[in-house]
Amino acid sequence: MKGIPLYQVDAFTCGQFTGNPAAVCVLNDWLPGDLMQNIALENNLAETAFIVPEGNEWLIRWFTPVTEVDLCGHATLASSFVVINLLEPERQEVTFHTMNMGDLVVRKKGDMLELDFPTDTLHKCDLPRLVMESLGKEPVECFVGRSDFLLLFGSEAEILALRPDFRKLAMADGRGVIVTSPGSEADFVSRFFAPQAGIDEDPVTGSAHTSLTPFWSARLGKTSMTARQLSARKGYLECTLKGNRTLVAGRAVLFLKGEIFV
């Protein structure tokens, strides 16, 4: 019986056991969607990426334990690590074709890998009552983007002190909630809550930085910034706003490789 190659990679890390772990399954062709969903549930990580070679490029899809999503940054970084460092080590960049988000390019940047993602557009909005009740603290401002709410708070201490009611937040609209503030050791910090997608708190959320980067660029008056995600595992990112594209760079470390038999 031939298995499906599986890699588990820590993405946006400063070493083993930091950053966000993602599973990467390398396929010859797509599996049925319900089977990929069951594999993601079995892996029980925030995201499992499935990649399929297409000529000199790759197709990619992402699944949380409960649903397929349109975009995932850390699992894309993990997938590019697998392709560039393990499968095709002569490469300097890789292009992934997505179902709903166009082409995503990942390039080597020193000891980092840099994602090239479409920039999100934010609109100021009223804070949904359900989100306010679940967080227990009112932000300075509230915005909504492609799939997430973004809430601005005054300090890093406030971000660290948040203890959401995840069961209540799971009933809110959208993919999740980004909370953010100025950082003490980085330009900005954030946390990401997404019980709606089966992830109470994501360790590091690359796709959320397509919202955070233009948001903080406008406030700080610069296009290149450092970012920290303040989950228990911590995440480390370098972000650059480049017009309608957001560049998000981070490091990755291989944790595990094996085979899945289904």
KEMAR-410042 format. One record per residue: residue number from 1; residue in one letter; y negated, x, z negated of N, C-alpha, C in turn. Coordinates in nm, 3 decimals. Atoms other than C-alpha are relative to their C-alpha. Layout:
# residues N
   n res     n.Y     n.X     n.Z    ca.Y    ca.X    ca.Z     c.Y     c.X     c.Z
 NUM   A       Y       X       Z       Y       X       Z       Y       X       Z
...
***
This chain:
# residues 262
   n res     n.Y     n.X     n.Z    ca.Y    ca.X    ca.Z     c.Y     c.X     c.Z
   1   M   0.120   0.086   0.000   0.000   0.000   0.000  -0.124   0.089   0.000
   2   K   0.124  -0.078  -0.008  -0.338   0.142   0.102  -0.110  -0.070  -0.077
   3   G   0.105   0.059   0.081  -0.622   0.089  -0.141  -0.137   0.012   0.064
   4   I   0.140  -0.006  -0.041  -0.997   0.040  -0.097  -0.068   0.110  -0.082
   5   P   0.069  -0.103   0.077  -1.193   0.354  -0.192  -0.113  -0.059  -0.085
   6   L   0.101   0.049   0.096  -1.410   0.287  -0.498  -0.066   0.120  -0.068
   7   Y   0.077  -0.102   0.070  -1.686   0.506  -0.641  -0.091  -0.071  -0.101
   8   Q   0.098   0.049   0.097  -1.889   0.442  -0.956  -0.103   0.109  -0.022
   9   V   0.109  -0.097  -0.001  -2.226   0.613  -0.953  -0.110  -0.048  -0.093
  10   D   0.118   0.029   0.082  -2.504   0.626  -1.213  -0.125   0.030   0.083
  11   A   0.118  -0.013  -0.086  -2.831   0.568  -1.024  -0.129  -0.005  -0.082
  12   F   0.128  -0.013   0.069  -3.192   0.645  -1.126   0.021   0.060  -0.139
  13   T  -0.045  -0.060   0.124  -3.054   0.875  -1.391  -0.070   0.131  -0.028
  14   C   0.038  -0.138   0.033  -3.153   1.189  -1.577   0.121   0.075  -0.052
  15   G  -0.124  -0.060   0.045  -2.788   1.272  -1.645   0.104  -0.108  -0.021
  16   Q  -0.109   0.095   0.022  -2.453   1.110  -1.715  -0.035  -0.096  -0.113
  17   F   0.017   0.106   0.099  -2.462   0.783  -1.910  -0.144  -0.046  -0.016
  18   T   0.131   0.060  -0.008  -2.823   0.710  -1.821  -0.010  -0.067   0.138
  19   G   0.016   0.070  -0.126  -2.959   0.505  -1.533   0.087  -0.123   0.008
  20   N  -0.071   0.126  -0.022  -2.776   0.210  -1.381   0.129   0.025   0.076
  21   P  -0.126  -0.020  -0.071  -2.405   0.226  -1.294   0.022  -0.107   0.107
  22   A  -0.034   0.092  -0.110  -2.306   0.070  -0.960   0.134   0.041   0.057
  23   A  -0.123  -0.027  -0.072  -1.972   0.039  -0.786  -0.029  -0.003   0.149
  24   V   0.012  -0.005  -0.146  -1.948   0.129  -0.417   0.140  -0.006   0.059
  25   C  -0.128   0.016  -0.068  -1.653   0.003  -0.211  -0.018   0.030   0.148
  26   V   0.009  -0.040  -0.140  -1.602   0.166   0.130   0.107  -0.074   0.079
  27   L  -0.090   0.084  -0.078  -1.448  -0.077   0.381   0.001   0.043   0.146
  28   N  -0.002  -0.015  -0.146  -1.339  -0.056   0.743  -0.064  -0.119   0.069
  29   D   0.059   0.124  -0.050  -1.454  -0.415   0.799  -0.020  -0.092  -0.119
  30   W   0.028   0.090   0.112  -1.586  -0.701   0.586   0.126  -0.071  -0.048
  31   L  -0.098   0.086   0.063  -1.350  -0.870   0.345  -0.056  -0.141  -0.009
  32   P   0.053   0.134   0.026  -1.376  -1.246   0.287  -0.099   0.003  -0.117
  33   G   0.104  -0.001   0.102  -1.683  -1.324   0.077   0.052  -0.029  -0.139
  34   D  -0.050   0.032   0.133  -1.485  -1.479  -0.208   0.080   0.117  -0.059
  35   L  -0.072  -0.116   0.049  -1.268  -1.167  -0.231  -0.097   0.108  -0.048
  36   M   0.101  -0.097   0.045  -1.573  -0.938  -0.249  -0.063  -0.045  -0.131
  37   Q   0.056   0.051   0.125  -1.715  -1.165  -0.519   0.096   0.022  -0.117
  38   N  -0.098  -0.022   0.106  -1.393  -1.142  -0.719   0.012   0.148  -0.037
  39   I  -0.001  -0.144   0.030  -1.392  -0.762  -0.687  -0.120   0.036  -0.087
  40   A   0.120  -0.027   0.079  -1.751  -0.753  -0.818   0.016  -0.053  -0.142
  41   L  -0.023   0.056   0.134  -1.651  -0.979  -1.107   0.096   0.089  -0.078
  42   E  -0.097  -0.088   0.065  -1.353  -0.754  -1.183  -0.065   0.132  -0.042
  43   N   0.071  -0.124   0.035  -1.576  -0.443  -1.174  -0.091  -0.020  -0.120
  44   N   0.084   0.038   0.115  -1.811  -0.622  -1.417  -0.117   0.097  -0.023
  45   L   0.124  -0.076   0.006  -2.109  -0.398  -1.336  -0.112  -0.087   0.052
  46   A   0.113   0.080  -0.047  -2.458  -0.523  -1.261   0.010  -0.025   0.150
  47   E  -0.015   0.017  -0.145  -2.390  -0.464  -0.889   0.120   0.077   0.052
  48   T  -0.098  -0.069  -0.082  -2.106  -0.378  -0.657  -0.049  -0.005   0.144
  49   A   0.039  -0.006  -0.141  -2.206  -0.262  -0.308   0.125   0.018   0.085
  50   F  -0.106  -0.016  -0.099  -1.973  -0.296  -0.011  -0.066   0.057   0.126
  51   I   0.058  -0.063  -0.119  -2.043  -0.067   0.286   0.106   0.014   0.108
  52   V  -0.088  -0.005  -0.117  -1.892  -0.067   0.636  -0.066   0.090   0.105
  53   P   0.062  -0.084  -0.104  -1.949   0.207   0.899  -0.023  -0.078   0.128
  54   E   0.032   0.060  -0.131  -2.118   0.097   1.222  -0.064   0.109   0.084
  55   G   0.051  -0.114  -0.076  -2.152   0.386   1.466  -0.044   0.110  -0.094
  56   N   0.055  -0.106   0.084  -2.376   0.645   1.301  -0.070  -0.056  -0.123
  57   E   0.069   0.065   0.111  -2.508   0.393   1.049   0.099  -0.083  -0.080
  58   W  -0.087   0.075   0.091  -2.375   0.158   0.781  -0.054  -0.141  -0.020
  59   L   0.033   0.134   0.047  -2.371  -0.210   0.694   0.016  -0.003  -0.151
  60   I  -0.008   0.005   0.146  -2.427  -0.303   0.329  -0.020  -0.143  -0.049
  61   R   0.019   0.126   0.073  -2.390  -0.609   0.104   0.015   0.028  -0.148
  62   W   0.001  -0.022   0.145  -2.440  -0.642  -0.272   0.041  -0.127  -0.074
  63   F  -0.045   0.113   0.082  -2.274  -0.864  -0.532  -0.017   0.033  -0.148
  64   T  -0.009  -0.004   0.146  -2.342  -0.918  -0.902   0.136  -0.060  -0.038
  65   P  -0.126   0.064   0.037  -2.046  -1.048  -1.105   0.007  -0.149   0.036
  66   V  -0.004   0.145  -0.025  -2.150  -1.404  -1.015  -0.056  -0.043   0.135
  67   T   0.062   0.045  -0.125  -2.340  -1.403  -0.683  -0.033   0.117   0.091
  68   E   0.050  -0.098  -0.096  -2.433  -1.216  -0.366  -0.152  -0.003  -0.003
  69   V   0.146  -0.009   0.003  -2.795  -1.093  -0.360  -0.052   0.062   0.130
  70   D   0.060  -0.047  -0.125  -3.035  -1.010  -0.075  -0.034   0.148  -0.002
  71   L   0.048  -0.138   0.008  -3.143  -0.668  -0.205   0.034   0.057  -0.136
  72   C  -0.025  -0.070   0.126  -3.036  -0.418  -0.470  -0.032   0.147   0.018
  73   G   0.043  -0.138  -0.015  -3.204  -0.084  -0.516   0.100   0.101  -0.054
  74   H  -0.084  -0.105   0.060  -2.974   0.103  -0.753   0.135   0.011   0.070
  75   A  -0.127  -0.008  -0.072  -2.657   0.009  -0.563  -0.017   0.058   0.140
  76   T   0.030  -0.068  -0.126  -2.824   0.122  -0.239  -0.010   0.150  -0.022
  77   L   0.008  -0.143   0.034  -2.909   0.454  -0.404   0.141   0.056  -0.022
  78   A  -0.138  -0.044   0.024  -2.547   0.479  -0.523   0.078   0.011   0.130
  79   S  -0.070  -0.003  -0.129  -2.418   0.396  -0.173  -0.043   0.120   0.084
  80   S   0.048  -0.115  -0.076  -2.639   0.660  -0.014   0.052   0.130  -0.059
  81   F  -0.059  -0.118   0.064  -2.515   0.914  -0.270   0.142   0.022   0.050
  82   V  -0.138  -0.010  -0.046  -2.156   0.838  -0.165   0.005   0.049   0.144
  83   V  -0.001  -0.038  -0.142  -2.235   0.867   0.208  -0.048   0.144   0.018
  84   I   0.064  -0.129  -0.026  -2.463   1.172   0.194   0.070   0.116  -0.070
  85   N  -0.059  -0.110   0.078  -2.281   1.373  -0.074   0.151   0.009   0.011
  86   L  -0.146   0.000   0.004  -1.916   1.272  -0.035   0.065  -0.026   0.135
  87   L  -0.065   0.039  -0.125  -1.838   1.109   0.301  -0.051   0.080   0.119
  88   E   0.062  -0.069  -0.114  -2.081   1.283   0.541  -0.102   0.100  -0.053
  89   P   0.092  -0.090   0.071  -2.229   1.582   0.354  -0.097   0.075   0.089
  90   E   0.098  -0.064  -0.089  -2.410   1.712   0.663  -0.126  -0.084   0.016
  91   R   0.112   0.092  -0.019  -2.645   1.414   0.654  -0.118   0.034  -0.091
  92   Q   0.122  -0.005   0.081  -3.005   1.423   0.531  -0.055  -0.139  -0.029
  93   E   0.043   0.138   0.025  -3.057   1.047   0.554   0.106  -0.095   0.054
  94   V  -0.093   0.102  -0.045  -2.864   0.726   0.606  -0.075  -0.132   0.015
  95   T   0.058   0.132  -0.023  -2.962   0.386   0.747   0.104  -0.107  -0.030
  96   F  -0.085   0.114   0.031  -2.813   0.067   0.604  -0.058  -0.124   0.066
  97   H   0.041   0.129  -0.057  -2.828  -0.261   0.797   0.037  -0.110  -0.099
  98   T  -0.022   0.107   0.096  -2.865  -0.564   0.568   0.003  -0.134   0.071
  99   M  -0.007   0.133  -0.058  -2.810  -0.933   0.626  -0.137  -0.067   0.005
 100   N   0.125   0.076   0.012  -3.157  -1.052   0.517  -0.124   0.085  -0.019
 101   M   0.116  -0.083   0.033  -3.382  -0.752   0.447  -0.025   0.110   0.103
 102   G   0.023  -0.099  -0.103  -3.376  -0.557   0.774   0.075   0.130  -0.028
 103   D  -0.063  -0.131   0.017  -3.288  -0.186   0.784  -0.059   0.072  -0.121
 104   L   0.041  -0.080   0.115  -3.303   0.030   0.472   0.040   0.145   0.024
 105   V  -0.025  -0.142  -0.022  -3.334   0.407   0.508  -0.008   0.073  -0.134
 106   V   0.001  -0.083   0.120  -3.247   0.651   0.229   0.004   0.146   0.045
 107   R   0.013  -0.141  -0.041  -3.347   1.019   0.260   0.015   0.092  -0.121
 108   K   0.003  -0.104   0.102  -3.288   1.336   0.062  -0.144   0.039  -0.028
 109   K   0.132  -0.047   0.040  -3.596   1.439  -0.135   0.021   0.099  -0.114
 110   G  -0.035  -0.098   0.102  -3.517   1.763  -0.315   0.134  -0.036  -0.064
 111   D  -0.124   0.041   0.067  -3.258   1.675  -0.580   0.006  -0.151  -0.020
 112   M   0.002   0.145   0.008  -3.347   1.308  -0.543   0.041  -0.063   0.133
 113   L  -0.015   0.082  -0.119  -3.267   1.032  -0.296  -0.112  -0.103  -0.001
 114   E   0.117   0.088  -0.007  -3.558   0.820  -0.174   0.030  -0.121   0.087
 115   L  -0.020   0.127  -0.070  -3.520   0.454  -0.078  -0.128  -0.040   0.071
 116   D   0.114   0.051  -0.078  -3.749   0.309   0.190   0.021  -0.151   0.013
 117   F  -0.021   0.144   0.010  -3.780  -0.064   0.110  -0.124  -0.077   0.045
 118   P   0.118   0.083  -0.029  -4.007  -0.349   0.227  -0.076  -0.031  -0.128
 119   T   0.086   0.028   0.115  -4.301  -0.397  -0.010  -0.007  -0.150  -0.024
 120   D   0.011   0.141   0.037  -4.309  -0.727  -0.197  -0.148  -0.040  -0.007
 121   T   0.135   0.056   0.013  -4.617  -0.952  -0.200  -0.003  -0.090  -0.122
 122   L   0.012   0.077   0.123  -4.726  -1.093  -0.535  -0.114  -0.100   0.008
 123   H   0.103   0.104   0.010  -4.923  -1.409  -0.605  -0.014  -0.038  -0.147
 124   K   0.023   0.042   0.138  -5.085  -1.499  -0.935   0.047  -0.144  -0.017
 125   C  -0.053   0.135   0.023  -4.923  -1.807  -1.090  -0.010  -0.035  -0.148
 126   D  -0.008   0.043   0.139  -4.903  -2.011  -1.407   0.136   0.040  -0.056
 127   L  -0.124  -0.040   0.064  -4.642  -1.893  -1.652   0.088  -0.122  -0.023
 128   P  -0.089   0.114   0.026  -4.346  -2.132  -1.644   0.029  -0.014  -0.150
 129   R  -0.020   0.025   0.143  -4.301  -2.293  -1.986   0.135   0.053  -0.047
 130   L  -0.132  -0.044   0.039  -3.931  -2.211  -1.991   0.005   0.152  -0.019
 131   V   0.004  -0.146   0.012  -4.000  -1.839  -1.936  -0.075   0.039  -0.127
 132   M   0.078  -0.028   0.121  -4.265  -1.840  -2.211   0.084  -0.025  -0.125
 133   E  -0.080   0.033   0.117  -4.028  -2.010  -2.455   0.114   0.101  -0.019
 134   S  -0.112  -0.093   0.011  -3.745  -1.768  -2.375  -0.045   0.138  -0.047
 135   L   0.049  -0.132   0.040  -3.961  -1.457  -2.423  -0.065  -0.002  -0.139
 136   G   0.063   0.012   0.130  -4.149  -1.582  -2.728  -0.132   0.072  -0.013
 137   K   0.129  -0.068   0.002  -4.464  -1.392  -2.633  -0.070  -0.022   0.133
 138   E   0.075   0.029  -0.121  -4.737  -1.474  -2.385  -0.054   0.128   0.063
 139   P   0.052  -0.120  -0.066  -4.824  -1.207  -2.124  -0.150  -0.012   0.027
 140   V   0.142   0.000  -0.040  -5.174  -1.109  -2.014  -0.018  -0.079   0.129
 141   E   0.004   0.070  -0.129  -5.105  -1.235  -1.659   0.142  -0.023   0.049
 142   C  -0.130   0.032  -0.057  -4.819  -1.385  -1.460  -0.012  -0.005   0.152
 143   F  -0.003  -0.002  -0.146  -4.732  -1.328  -1.093   0.140  -0.037   0.046
 144   V  -0.132   0.027  -0.058  -4.450  -1.432  -0.863   0.008   0.070   0.135
 145   G  -0.021  -0.069  -0.126  -4.305  -1.234  -0.573   0.109  -0.066   0.081
 146   R  -0.103   0.051  -0.090  -4.022  -1.273  -0.325   0.108  -0.074  -0.077
 147   S  -0.111   0.061   0.073  -3.761  -1.351  -0.587  -0.015   0.004  -0.152
 148   D   0.013  -0.021   0.144  -3.891  -1.255  -0.933  -0.139  -0.037  -0.050
 149   F   0.128   0.006   0.070  -4.166  -1.333  -1.181  -0.033   0.140  -0.051
 150   L   0.047  -0.126   0.057  -4.374  -1.032  -1.290  -0.103  -0.033  -0.107
 151   L   0.087   0.031   0.113  -4.538  -1.052  -1.633  -0.062   0.129  -0.053
 152   L   0.074  -0.116   0.049  -4.806  -0.804  -1.744  -0.025  -0.013  -0.149
 153   F   0.029  -0.008   0.143  -4.824  -0.703  -2.110  -0.092   0.119  -0.026
 154   G   0.104  -0.098   0.030  -5.073  -0.480  -2.288   0.049   0.138  -0.035
 155   S  -0.044  -0.132   0.046  -4.856  -0.197  -2.417   0.151   0.016   0.013
 156   E  -0.142  -0.034  -0.004  -4.521  -0.022  -2.400   0.072  -0.055  -0.123
 157   A  -0.061   0.051   0.122  -4.456  -0.127  -2.761   0.036  -0.147   0.013
 158   E  -0.029   0.141  -0.021  -4.478  -0.493  -2.661   0.123  -0.019   0.090
 159   I  -0.116   0.008  -0.090  -4.227  -0.437  -2.379   0.128   0.029  -0.078
 160   L  -0.118  -0.037   0.077  -3.983  -0.267  -2.617   0.038  -0.106  -0.103
 161   A  -0.024   0.097   0.107  -4.020  -0.543  -2.877   0.055  -0.133   0.051
 162   L  -0.045   0.129  -0.053  -3.922  -0.831  -2.644   0.150  -0.020  -0.026
 163   R  -0.139   0.039   0.024  -3.599  -1.008  -2.743   0.021  -0.138   0.060
 164   P  -0.005   0.131  -0.067  -3.548  -1.284  -2.485   0.118  -0.086  -0.048
 165   D  -0.108   0.096   0.015  -3.340  -1.596  -2.537   0.064  -0.012   0.139
 166   F  -0.055  -0.009  -0.135  -3.116  -1.524  -2.238   0.062  -0.132   0.047
 167   R  -0.060   0.126  -0.043  -2.938  -1.860  -2.242  -0.108  -0.096   0.049
 168   K   0.111   0.085  -0.045  -3.271  -2.038  -2.210  -0.058   0.056   0.130
 169   L   0.057  -0.062  -0.119  -3.402  -1.787  -1.953   0.089  -0.022   0.122
 170   A  -0.093   0.021  -0.111  -3.090  -1.843  -1.741  -0.028  -0.128   0.076
 171   M   0.031   0.127  -0.065  -3.222  -2.191  -1.661  -0.129   0.005   0.081
 172   A   0.126  -0.014  -0.074  -3.547  -2.057  -1.510   0.026   0.020   0.148
 173   D  -0.011  -0.020  -0.145  -3.612  -2.044  -1.136  -0.002   0.149   0.032
 174   G   0.011  -0.136  -0.051  -3.583  -1.726  -0.931   0.118   0.087  -0.039
 175   R  -0.107  -0.096   0.030  -3.364  -1.417  -0.952  -0.011   0.054  -0.140
 176   G   0.017  -0.061   0.130  -3.518  -1.272  -1.267  -0.146   0.014  -0.038
 177   V   0.133  -0.018   0.056  -3.821  -1.170  -1.472  -0.023   0.148  -0.026
 178   I   0.043  -0.138   0.024  -3.994  -0.830  -1.462  -0.110  -0.005  -0.106
 179   V   0.109  -0.016   0.097  -4.201  -0.739  -1.769  -0.048   0.143   0.009
 180   T   0.054  -0.134  -0.026  -4.434  -0.441  -1.739  -0.128   0.024  -0.078
 181   S   0.123  -0.042   0.067  -4.716  -0.247  -1.903  -0.031   0.143   0.040
 182   P   0.025  -0.144  -0.017  -4.892   0.090  -1.880   0.100   0.079  -0.085
 183   G  -0.096  -0.082   0.072  -4.661   0.372  -1.993  -0.066   0.110  -0.080
 184   S   0.052  -0.111   0.080  -4.708   0.643  -2.255   0.038   0.135   0.061
 185   E  -0.043  -0.124  -0.063  -4.509   0.909  -2.063   0.022  -0.016   0.149
 186   A  -0.009   0.027  -0.144  -4.516   0.752  -1.717  -0.118  -0.090   0.035
 187   D   0.112   0.086  -0.039  -4.772   0.561  -1.513   0.021  -0.144  -0.043
 188   F  -0.029   0.136   0.047  -4.597   0.233  -1.592   0.145  -0.009  -0.044
 189   V  -0.135   0.025   0.048  -4.290   0.099  -1.766   0.036  -0.145   0.028
 190   S  -0.044   0.137  -0.026  -4.081  -0.212  -1.720   0.135  -0.026  -0.066
 191   R  -0.137   0.046   0.026  -3.774  -0.412  -1.820   0.026  -0.114   0.098
 192   F  -0.035   0.105  -0.097  -3.585  -0.660  -1.602   0.110  -0.088  -0.057
 193   F  -0.094   0.097   0.055  -3.411  -0.975  -1.723   0.044  -0.094   0.112
 194   A  -0.049   0.085  -0.109  -3.186  -1.168  -1.484   0.127  -0.076  -0.038
 195   P  -0.118   0.079   0.032  -2.942  -1.399  -1.665   0.031  -0.105   0.107
 196   Q  -0.023   0.093  -0.112  -2.993  -1.633  -1.365   0.102   0.057   0.099
 197   A  -0.092  -0.067  -0.093  -2.794  -1.376  -1.162   0.119   0.061  -0.072
 198   G  -0.114  -0.050   0.074  -2.541  -1.301  -1.435  -0.022   0.132  -0.070
 199   I   0.032  -0.128   0.062  -2.721  -0.992  -1.575  -0.111  -0.023  -0.102
 200   D   0.103   0.026   0.100  -2.901  -1.042  -1.907  -0.114   0.100   0.012
 201   E   0.102  -0.104  -0.023  -3.086  -0.709  -1.881   0.059   0.108   0.088
 202   D  -0.046  -0.102  -0.093  -3.046  -0.475  -1.587  -0.047   0.137  -0.048
 203   P   0.042  -0.132   0.048  -3.048  -0.105  -1.687  -0.115   0.061   0.080
 204   V   0.108  -0.049  -0.087  -3.261   0.003  -1.386   0.003  -0.084   0.128
 205   T   0.006   0.094  -0.112  -3.380  -0.221  -1.103  -0.089   0.056   0.110
 206   G   0.080  -0.060  -0.108  -3.486  -0.037  -0.788  -0.079  -0.103   0.077
 207   S   0.070   0.101  -0.081  -3.574  -0.356  -0.599  -0.121  -0.057  -0.072
 208   A   0.117   0.049   0.073  -3.810  -0.467  -0.878  -0.121   0.090   0.022
 209   H   0.112  -0.093  -0.022  -4.019  -0.158  -0.800  -0.068  -0.021   0.134
 210   T   0.075   0.040  -0.120  -4.106  -0.304  -0.459  -0.109  -0.099  -0.037
 211   S   0.108   0.083   0.055  -4.313  -0.546  -0.670  -0.090   0.082  -0.091
 212   L   0.076  -0.077   0.098  -4.417  -0.305  -0.944  -0.090   0.105   0.065
 213   T   0.077  -0.108  -0.062  -4.538  -0.030  -0.709  -0.133  -0.049   0.058
 214   P   0.131   0.047  -0.047  -4.805  -0.230  -0.521  -0.086  -0.057  -0.114
 215   F   0.072   0.055   0.115  -4.898  -0.404  -0.848  -0.077   0.109  -0.073
 216   W   0.065  -0.107   0.075  -4.971  -0.078  -1.031  -0.087   0.089   0.087
 217   S   0.087  -0.077  -0.090  -5.111   0.099  -0.726  -0.140  -0.059   0.004
 218   A   0.131   0.066  -0.004  -5.391  -0.159  -0.712  -0.077   0.021  -0.130
 219   R   0.068  -0.014   0.130  -5.465  -0.117  -1.085  -0.034   0.145  -0.034
 220   L   0.021  -0.141   0.035  -5.436   0.261  -1.111  -0.076   0.077   0.106
 221   G   0.075  -0.065  -0.107  -5.599   0.344  -0.779   0.069   0.122   0.058
 222   K  -0.073  -0.110  -0.063  -5.324   0.576  -0.657   0.128  -0.055   0.062
 223   T  -0.116   0.049  -0.074  -5.024   0.547  -0.427   0.132   0.063  -0.045
 224   S  -0.121  -0.064   0.051  -4.777   0.784  -0.599   0.001  -0.007  -0.152
 225   M  -0.005   0.026   0.143  -4.661   0.700  -0.951   0.138   0.031  -0.056
 226   T  -0.127  -0.014   0.072  -4.393   0.774  -1.208   0.026  -0.129  -0.077
 227   A  -0.038   0.125   0.066  -4.201   0.488  -1.366   0.120   0.023  -0.090
 228   R  -0.114  -0.002   0.090  -3.962   0.436  -1.655   0.043  -0.144  -0.025
 229   Q  -0.051   0.131   0.038  -3.737   0.135  -1.711   0.061   0.013  -0.139
 230   L  -0.027  -0.022   0.141  -3.695   0.086  -2.084   0.122  -0.076  -0.051
 231   S  -0.127   0.056   0.046  -3.339  -0.045  -2.104   0.064   0.098  -0.098
 232   A  -0.069  -0.089   0.093  -3.094   0.102  -2.353   0.044   0.129   0.068
 233   R  -0.045  -0.119  -0.074  -2.968   0.343  -2.082  -0.117   0.082   0.056
 234   K   0.121  -0.061  -0.055  -3.321   0.423  -1.953   0.014   0.032   0.149
 235   G   0.004  -0.031  -0.142  -3.419   0.468  -1.590  -0.123   0.081   0.035
 236   Y   0.106  -0.093  -0.038  -3.635   0.730  -1.418  -0.022  -0.008   0.150
 237   L   0.028   0.024  -0.141  -3.808   0.665  -1.086  -0.134   0.062   0.038
 238   E   0.128  -0.039  -0.058  -4.082   0.806  -0.862  -0.029  -0.096   0.115
 239   C   0.032   0.108  -0.093  -4.261   0.539  -0.657  -0.122   0.034   0.083
 240   T   0.111  -0.025  -0.092  -4.488   0.566  -0.353  -0.024  -0.124   0.084
 241   L   0.038   0.113  -0.087  -4.674   0.285  -0.178  -0.044   0.055   0.135
 242   K   0.029  -0.046  -0.135  -4.683   0.337   0.197  -0.018  -0.124   0.090
 243   G   0.027   0.121  -0.077  -4.842   0.025   0.348   0.097  -0.110  -0.036
 244   N  -0.095   0.108   0.026  -4.580  -0.245   0.385   0.139   0.051  -0.038
 245   R  -0.125  -0.060   0.047  -4.307  -0.005   0.268  -0.022   0.062  -0.138
 246   T   0.002  -0.063   0.133  -4.231   0.111  -0.085   0.112   0.103  -0.006
 247   L  -0.097  -0.108   0.013  -4.056   0.444  -0.141   0.034   0.016  -0.148
 248   V  -0.046  -0.008   0.139  -3.848   0.459  -0.460   0.105   0.110  -0.008
 249   A  -0.088  -0.116   0.006  -3.687   0.791  -0.548   0.063   0.013  -0.138
 250   G  -0.069  -0.024   0.126  -3.430   0.877  -0.814   0.120   0.089   0.021
 251   R  -0.120  -0.084  -0.003  -3.132   1.092  -0.900   0.124  -0.086  -0.023
 252   A  -0.126   0.071   0.018  -2.767   0.989  -0.901   0.109   0.098  -0.040
 253   V  -0.111  -0.082   0.049  -2.449   1.120  -1.065   0.130  -0.079   0.019
 254   L  -0.131   0.064  -0.015  -2.086   1.043  -0.975   0.070  -0.006  -0.135
 255   F  -0.075   0.017   0.125  -1.890   0.901  -1.268   0.150  -0.015   0.024
 256   L  -0.141   0.035  -0.019  -1.561   0.780  -1.117   0.028  -0.020   0.146
 257   K  -0.046   0.042  -0.132  -1.366   0.754  -0.796   0.147  -0.037  -0.008
 258   G  -0.137   0.048   0.004  -1.043   0.572  -0.727   0.027  -0.095   0.115
 259   E  -0.035   0.096  -0.102  -0.884   0.291  -0.529   0.020  -0.137  -0.062
 260   I  -0.025   0.139   0.040  -0.873  -0.088  -0.555   0.116  -0.052   0.085
 261   F  -0.112   0.059  -0.071  -0.554  -0.270  -0.462  -0.008  -0.152  -0.012
 262   V   0.012   0.146   0.000  -0.601  -0.636  -0.362   0.080  -0.055   0.118
***
